[in-house]
Amino acid sequence: MAKREVPEINAGSMADIAFLLLIFFLVTTTMDVDKGLNRKLPPWDDSPDVVESVVKEKNVFTVLLNSQDQLLVEDEYMDVRDLRAAAKEFIDNNGDGTCDVCRGTGDPKSSDNPIKAVVSLQNDRGTSYEAYIMVQNELVAAYNELRNELSQRQFGKPYNDLGTDAQKFVQEKYPQIISEAEPVNIGG
């Protein structure tokens, strides 16, 4: 009797199939993309001009965030939920009476007008990103709400629906001036 041979499986095309599957999964797989902060930085200048500007103390809205994510605004503890209203009140104050679109109280101890108002934000090196972003969002939202309110009063529609010239007008009345200092160890 003759010994019967076991037929072999042709594996020559297995490498081709594996390669095609690899290509298929690489092409069809979606990758998560990290998103950053939507901030436009000033253009880089190798020889920056030294500009000395004198800003009155009453025109600076100081916001400090420590390593325990506690918020100190104008030397008083504040909850993040109250920051937007406090920032709006400061920016829209019209302390010198020169702002024709402001609705503030005109407190002479607070900011002169939105053009002179500076929001100064400083955080501790140990501050969590979540707290930092929440504070950033509240400060930007304060400016956005002021711009939207003016847009509704002047043009009868939201700020985002305005044309370029009208948006520029609103931006000139409420320029977004947020100064961010280098993180330091400020306590906690």
Buried (B, 14 or more C-beta within 10 A) or exposed (E): EEEEEEEEEEEEEEEEEEEEEEEEEEEEEEEEEEEEEEEEEEEEEEEEEEEEEEEEEBBBBBBBBBBEBBBBBEEEEBEBEEBBEBBBBBBBBBBEEEBEBBBBEEEEEBBBBBBBBBBBBBBBEBBBEEBBEBBBBBBBBBBBBBBBBBBEEBBEEEBEEBEEEBBEBBEEBBBBBBBBEEBEEBEE
